[in-house]
Amino acid sequence: MSKSNHSFEEKVQKTVDEIISKIPNYKLDEVAVYKEDGEHVETVNLEKNPEDFVWDRLRGLGIVKNNEDSYQLIEQGFCKEGDARVVFCETLFPRMPIPWFRKMWSILSPATAYIKTDENTTIGTGIDPNSSSSIIVDVLRENRPVSQMKDIELVEQYATDALPQIIDELAKRAKGKAVVVFNKDKTVNKSLTLQFLRDARRKKIPKTYQKEGIMYTLKNVGDFPNDIDEESPLAPGNILCNGYCDVCEMDFSEVSAETRQFLRLVYNDNKGIVTNRMTLVGLIATAKSGVDALSKVFPSVAVKYEELKELGKLPSLKTNQSNDESTGGSDPFGKNKRY
């Protein structure tokens, strides 16, 4: 038996000696529990064998006697106090009183490191303070007030799913200036964002910035580049959601991009086509077969389609719903620009 294996089993025995046996009016009746092989169920008198009670509850957490790998679930912090509380205090009978359970958990879990978040609040990290693991540093950082975080730490965490406190603190330090730079793939350019965040404290910030031949547009904290959406070919101004148009109630997911452009030309020539449900259903069914199939139904539109295609002037259904004022300029349609 390894040292860690032996150590954890000693902890279980300690909970029996110091906790279970001392809980007032806590009756451990006969109950069916799994034995060590994990397969056979046996009725035992827990009052006489309280250690079986502890191991039975631990089994509900995937922690099995004589299985060192399972002990690591607690030792490495994967099994949390909340997980154990469910099986010891909230589900099966007999249920442990929560304060006694907490005392027991302080024995079973690793030594706990504590940090102060402010003058009156102390938070336990649940991690061995003697460990050299970098996870301790991560936990300490997570529990610090955002006002104490470094600029680079804020920028590292800035994203659409960042905590509101992160975004608020970053905006505060930016002093209302646009400092965030995005790459073409819409990820944050952290090095440039950090540079402009620091510059914002002492000088004006440009709206655009060029580096190595690439032009970047700076955005305010909280503004993110939106994806390019696509309009419904038969309902201009309405965005498709996974190919579905909630206006004409039709699914265009199986209709090619070129065919959708053809459909927009059909709509422009005959807007009333969408008012007849049966006609609409047949139109989409034909569109799924492609431009050639539609050309046979609408020959005059097919001629116009080929002319516009040759000139590179086919209607684009792409639209950007961005709220970025710097790209809109004085264009009154800048916030709903088609490409």
Secondary structure, 3 states (H helix, E strand, C coil): CCHHHHHHHHHHHHHHHHCHHHCCCCCCCEEEEECCCCCCEEEEECCCCHHHHHHHHHHCCCCCCCCHHHHHHHHCCCCCHHHHHHHHHHCCCCCCCHHHHHHHHHHHCCCCCEEEEECCEEEECCCCCCCCCCHHHHHHHHHCCHHHCCHHHHHHHCCCCCCHHHHHHHHHHHCCCCCEEECCCCCECHHHHHHHHHHCCCCCCCCEEEECCEEEEEECCCCCCCCEEEEECCEEEEECECCEECCCCEECCCCCHHHHHHHHHHHHHCHHHHHCHHHHHHHHHHHCCCHHHHHHHCHHHHHHHHHHHHHCCCCCCEEECCCCHHHHCCCCCHHHEEC
